[in-house]
C-alpha cells in the first residue's frame, strides 16, 4: 500500500502538468539550458469549422512580461533590453493564417510571429485532443530574426512547446462599439441638412440662368 501511495505521489506533478495549459520555451548555450514559461496569453480571435481543423484562423496575444524561468536572475535578464525589452515591446503576436493536414492526426499551420514589431513567418505543428478542446504542439523561431541578444554563444533556435485550450466564442474579447452621442447625431443631421440646402440652392440658381425656349 505504501509503495502504491509513493508511486501516486511521484506521478502527481506529471499528471497535473499534463492537464494544465502552458506555453513553454527552451533555449541554451554551452553552459546552461533555459526552460521557462509564458504565463499569460489571450486569444483575441479564433474561428473554425469543428469538422475541419484546416479552417482554423486565430490571433493570439502573448504577454512577455509574464515570462518566467527557474533562475530569477535570468527571468529579469530575458525581460531586459538585451533580450525581449518588455518595457518597450510588452506583447508578442501570433497570427494563424493557414492550416494544412500533415498526417492522419497532425496539422501544420503557417503563422506570423511578431516580436519587437518585427514580423516573420513560422510553421507550427499541432494536434487536437480527443474532444477537440485543446491544441498541443511545437514550433521554433530564430532569435536573431527578432534582434534578441547579440551573444553568439547562445543557440539561435528557440523551441516552443504548448498545450492550450481552444476558446469558446463567449470567452473572446469583443471590441466595444461606441454609439454616437446625441450631440454628434444632431451635428451630423444639421450637416446633412446644410449640404442638402446648399445643393438645392445651386440647382435653383442654375435653373434661373438657363435660357428660356
C-alpha positions as CSV (number, residue, x, y, z in Angstrom):
1,X,0.0,0.0,0.0
2,X,2.8,2.4,0.9
3,X,4.5,1.7,-2.4
4,X,1.3,2.4,-4.3
5,X,0.9,5.7,-2.5
6,X,4.5,6.6,-3.2
7,X,4.1,6.0,-6.9
8,X,0.9,8.1,-7.0
9,X,2.7,10.9,-5.2
10,X,5.6,10.8,-7.6
11,X,3.4,10.8,-10.6
12,X,1.1,13.6,-9.4
13,X,3.2,16.5,-10.6
14,X,3.5,15.0,-14.1
15,X,-0.3,14.4,-14.2
16,X,-1.0,17.9,-13.2
17,X,1.5,19.3,-15.7
18,X,-0.1,17.2,-18.4
19,X,-3.5,18.6,-17.7
20,X,-2.5,22.3,-17.3
21,X,-2.3,24.8,-20.1
22,X,1.1,26.1,-20.9
23,X,3.4,27.8,-23.3
24,X,7.0,26.7,-22.7
25,X,10.2,27.9,-24.3
26,X,13.6,26.3,-24.5
27,X,17.0,27.9,-25.3
28,X,20.5,27.1,-24.5
29,X,24.2,27.9,-24.6
30,X,27.1,25.6,-23.9
31,X,26.8,26.3,-20.1
32,X,23.0,26.4,-19.4
33,X,19.7,25.2,-20.8
34,X,16.9,27.6,-20.2
35,X,13.4,26.2,-19.7
36,X,10.8,28.7,-18.9
37,X,7.1,29.6,-19.4
38,X,5.0,32.4,-20.7
39,X,2.2,32.5,-18.1
40,X,-0.3,34.9,-19.7
41,X,-1.7,34.8,-23.2
42,X,-5.1,35.6,-24.8
43,X,-6.9,34.6,-27.9
44,X,-8.1,37.8,-29.5
45,X,-9.9,35.8,-32.2
46,X,-10.4,32.2,-33.1
47,X,-12.7,30.9,-35.9
48,X,-13.1,27.4,-37.3
49,X,-15.4,24.7,-38.5
50,X,-15.1,22.0,-35.9
51,X,-15.5,19.3,-38.6
52,X,-12.5,20.8,-40.4
53,X,-9.4,21.9,-38.4
54,X,-7.8,23.2,-41.5
55,X,-10.3,26.1,-41.3
56,X,-8.7,27.4,-38.1
57,X,-7.8,31.1,-38.1
58,X,-6.6,32.7,-34.9
59,X,-4.9,35.7,-33.4
60,X,-3.1,35.2,-30.1
61,X,-1.6,38.0,-27.9
62,X,1.3,36.9,-25.6
63,X,2.2,38.9,-22.5
64,X,6.0,39.0,-22.5
65,X,6.0,40.5,-19.0
66,X,4.8,37.1,-17.8
67,X,8.0,35.3,-18.9
68,X,9.4,33.2,-16.1
69,X,12.4,30.9,-15.7
70,X,13.5,28.9,-12.7
71,X,16.5,31.2,-12.4
72,X,15.1,34.5,-11.3
73,X,18.2,36.4,-12.4
74,X,17.7,35.0,-15.9
75,X,14.0,35.9,-15.8
76,X,14.9,39.5,-15.3
77,X,17.6,39.4,-18.0
78,X,15.1,37.9,-20.5
79,X,12.9,40.9,-19.9
80,X,15.7,43.4,-20.4
81,X,16.9,45.3,-23.5
82,X,19.4,42.5,-24.2
83,X,16.5,40.1,-25.0
84,X,12.8,40.9,-25.3
85,X,12.9,44.5,-24.0
86,X,9.4,44.1,-22.5
87,X,9.2,47.7,-21.3
88,X,9.1,48.9,-24.9
89,X,7.6,45.8,-26.5
90,X,5.4,44.1,-23.9
91,X,3.4,41.9,-26.4
92,X,4.2,39.3,-29.0
93,X,1.5,38.4,-31.5
94,X,0.9,35.1,-33.3
95,X,-1.5,35.1,-36.3
96,X,-2.5,31.7,-37.7
97,X,-3.3,32.3,-41.4
98,X,-3.3,28.8,-42.9
99,X,-3.6,25.2,-41.7
100,X,-2.9,22.0,-43.7
101,X,-3.3,18.4,-42.8
102,X,0.2,16.9,-42.1
103,X,-0.8,13.4,-41.3
104,X,-3.9,11.5,-40.1
105,X,-3.8,13.2,-36.7
106,X,-1.4,16.2,-37.0
107,X,-1.6,19.5,-38.7
108,X,0.8,22.1,-39.9
109,X,0.0,25.8,-39.6
110,X,1.5,28.8,-41.3
111,X,1.8,31.6,-38.8
112,X,3.1,35.1,-38.5
113,X,5.0,35.8,-35.3
114,X,5.6,39.4,-34.3
115,X,8.2,40.3,-31.6
116,X,9.6,43.8,-31.1
117,X,7.5,45.0,-34.0
118,X,9.3,42.5,-36.4
119,X,7.0,40.1,-38.2
120,X,8.3,36.8,-39.6
121,X,6.7,33.6,-40.9
122,X,6.8,30.5,-38.7
123,X,5.5,26.9,-39.0
124,X,3.6,25.3,-36.2
125,X,3.0,21.6,-35.8
126,X,0.0,20.7,-33.7
127,X,-2.8,18.2,-33.0
128,X,-6.2,18.2,-31.3
129,X,-7.1,16.2,-28.2
130,X,-9.9,13.7,-28.4
131,X,-12.8,16.1,-27.6
132,X,-11.3,18.9,-29.7
133,X,-11.0,21.3,-26.8
134,X,-7.2,21.6,-26.6
135,X,-4.3,22.2,-29.0
136,X,-0.9,20.8,-28.4
137,X,2.2,21.1,-30.4
138,X,5.5,22.9,-31.1
139,X,7.3,25.4,-33.2
140,X,10.5,27.3,-33.3
141,X,12.0,30.6,-34.3
142,X,15.4,32.2,-34.9
143,X,16.1,34.7,-32.2
144,X,18.4,36.7,-34.4
145,X,15.5,37.5,-36.7
146,X,14.0,39.5,-33.9
147,X,17.2,41.1,-32.6
148,X,17.0,39.1,-29.4
149,X,20.5,39.2,-27.9
150,X,23.7,39.6,-29.9
151,X,25.5,37.0,-27.8
152,X,26.9,34.5,-30.3
153,X,27.4,31.9,-27.6
154,X,23.6,31.4,-27.4
155,X,21.9,29.0,-29.8
156,X,20.0,30.9,-32.4
157,X,17.0,28.5,-32.3
158,X,14.3,28.9,-29.6
159,X,11.9,26.0,-29.2
160,X,8.3,26.5,-28.2
161,X,6.0,23.7,-26.8
162,X,2.4,24.4,-26.0
163,X,-0.8,22.9,-24.7
164,X,-3.6,25.4,-24.8
165,X,-7.4,25.5,-24.5
166,X,-9.5,26.4,-27.6
167,X,-11.5,29.4,-26.5
168,X,-15.3,29.4,-26.6
169,X,-16.9,32.2,-28.5
170,X,-18.1,33.8,-25.3
171,X,-14.5,33.9,-24.0
172,X,-13.2,36.0,-26.8
173,X,-12.6,39.7,-26.4
174,X,-15.3,41.6,-28.4
175,X,-14.4,45.2,-29.2
176,X,-16.9,47.7,-27.9
177,X,-18.8,49.8,-30.5
178,X,-19.4,53.3,-29.1
179,X,-22.8,54.7,-30.2
180,X,-22.7,58.3,-31.4
181,X,-23.8,60.8,-28.8
182,X,-27.0,62.9,-29.2
183,X,-24.8,65.9,-29.9
184,X,-22.9,64.1,-32.6
185,X,-26.2,62.9,-34.1
186,X,-27.6,66.4,-34.1
187,X,-24.5,67.8,-35.6
188,X,-24.4,65.1,-38.3
189,X,-28.1,65.7,-39.1
190,X,-27.5,69.5,-39.3
191,X,-24.5,69.0,-41.6
192,X,-26.6,66.7,-43.9
193,X,-29.4,69.4,-44.0
194,X,-26.9,72.1,-44.8
195,X,-25.4,70.0,-47.6
196,X,-28.9,69.3,-49.0
197,X,-29.9,73.0,-48.7
198,X,-26.7,74.1,-50.5
199,X,-27.3,71.6,-53.3
200,X,-30.9,72.7,-53.7
201,X,-29.8,76.4,-53.9
202,X,-27.2,75.7,-56.5
203,X,-29.8,73.8,-58.6
204,X,-32.2,76.7,-58.4
205,X,-29.6,79.2,-59.5
206,X,-28.7,77.1,-62.5
207,X,-32.4,77.0,-63.5
208,X,-32.7,80.8,-63.3
209,X,-29.7,81.3,-65.6
210,X,-30.8,78.7,-68.1
211,X,-32.0,80.3,-71.4
212,X,-35.8,80.1,-72.0
213,X,-37.0,78.2,-75.1
